[in-house]
Amino acid sequence: MVDIAFGPKPDPRPDPASPGAAYMDMVRRRRMYGGILLVLFVALMASGFQLTESRNAGGFWQGIPKVLDFPSEVLAEAWEKRANLPALFRDHVPALVETLNIAGVATLLGAVAGMVLALLSTRGLARWPRLTPLFRRLMDASRAIPEIVIALMLIYILGGGPVPAVAAIALHTAGALGKLFSEVAENADLGPVEGLSSTGATWGQQMWLGILPQVAPNWLSYALMRFEINVRASAILGFVGSGGIGYDLKIAMQWGMGRYDEVVAIFLLLFLAIVAIDRLSDHARHRLVKG
């Protein structure tokens, strides 16, 4: 028989009675394969960098010394007009509220859709087991398309405003939360479901009474985490005309010099809001999961 571990040739083989020699031979082989992969990775990175540099309008190394020029210019102007910041904060609070509303509604709609998709695609819980792959592919498709691409298509159809942003974020959220919800539901205890099934309960009653009480804390935790992400996403979608504080930031940056104090005010307002949401949701998730 051929020794597939060391090849068909009668090369020297480590003595089976000496486990140390076999271990060192295995270590050497792994180091050799790791070195080959490292060399290939470095070669691919170097060739990719050269190709990108040749197609770039500027130069990477030439642009590094200038990377702080624009931020320093913005901060210098904002510091000169720092007395205007409180008024600017007040002016942009309504836009921030609109951004939070977009994220909140999108998270709610996406979480409900993700919950339904998760229960329909979870092995052992699916209402129609043969359609489980279909629901899983639906979640994959909704996660694969970025929110900004969906928003651009919807803006072309519906026009600018918060509605395309809500729909785009909700669609992406449904796929992301559906995947997370399904993984949590797969680890749920099926005993209550079997007990409810024996009493003649419908599939909906089995899910509502047997599964949801087990997975609710983790599901709410994931939904709160997703809400943080959607706040950032809704601010980004403002750059493509979806409203909210991102749209105000786009307008302020387009005006350029003379409006940099407004740019800094919007950045600070958005940063403080995200930090506050992060702390509150982190506390809520801790209470939900740990009790």
Secondary structure by P-SEA (a helix, b strand, c coil): ccccccccccccccccccaaaaaaaaaaaaaaaaaaaaaaaaaaaaaaaaaaaaaccccccccccccaaaaaaaaaaaaaaccaaaaaaaaaaaaaaaaaaaaaaaaaaaaaaaaaaaaaccccccccccaaaaaaaaaaaaaaccaaaaaaaaaaaccccaaaaaaaaaaaaaaaaaaaaaaaaaaccaaaaaaaaaacccaaaaaacccccccaaaaaaaaaaaaaaaaaaaaaacccccccaaaaaaaaaaacccaaaaaaaaaaaaaaaaaaaaaaaaaaaaaaacc
